[in-house]
């Protein structure tokens, strides 16, 4: 049993092995695990694409394909029911973000510390603000670009004057705060997981008199926390993706309303003419 007990390790949440190049500092573990999480998503996409295009006699989809199609269908249904029909790229973006963040959150579940003298290789890159801020900034910039594309520059930026022009500073501040809250929400929850792992590792040295009970306590606490941490990873991936979809929905809100009203009026006029005839 001693082989399965967690080791008493020295964990420093927020401290990263670094690379230095061109006068810049790079967090090595964040970059490595981000690449791994991205590669898993890309490979998964190619595998599913191959499954979709593969010709089979019975035309029965495999379990992975059914899972993927179910998730995409549910996301698309929820988006259209709550926000209406949006640009076709929004749902695939949300699904890709969800799976990328989920894998990035879960990657630290893989044991990867060989001994006390080597760093842990698999760590959650989302516990680093460099990644969460980068994702949030790219998401918000994409939302702005989408809003300008749908409404035009004047049409999009005019919403900062709504409902009253005097609220312009508050509306601008709210828009600038969005990527900050988006990034810190994800970072804070995943970073807390690293702190909990450090606390659980400290249980190993606990003793009740001569009885070393710390190892058993650490083992039980580690199992419970890992299960809880996996649930937190799912929730945070879902929240980040959902908020990005909501931001896209708000950016394109109202676009095409005139066209829709015109179609309805034309349809009603056509029905009236048919009844008159």
Secondary structure, DSSP 8 states (H G I E B T S, - for coil): -GGGS-------TT---EEEETTEEEEHHHHHHHHHHHHHHHHHHHHHHHHHH---SS----HHHHHHHHHHHHHHHHHHHHH-S--HHHHHHHHHHHHHHHHHHHGGGS----STTS--S---GGGSHHHHHHHHHHHHHHHHHHHHHHHHHHHHHGGGG-S-GGGHHHHHHHHHHHHHHHHHHHHHHHHHHHHHHHHHHGGGG--BTTB--HHHHHHHHHHHHHHHHHHHHHHHHHHHHHHHHHHHHHHTTTTTHHHHHHHHHHHHHHHHHHHH-
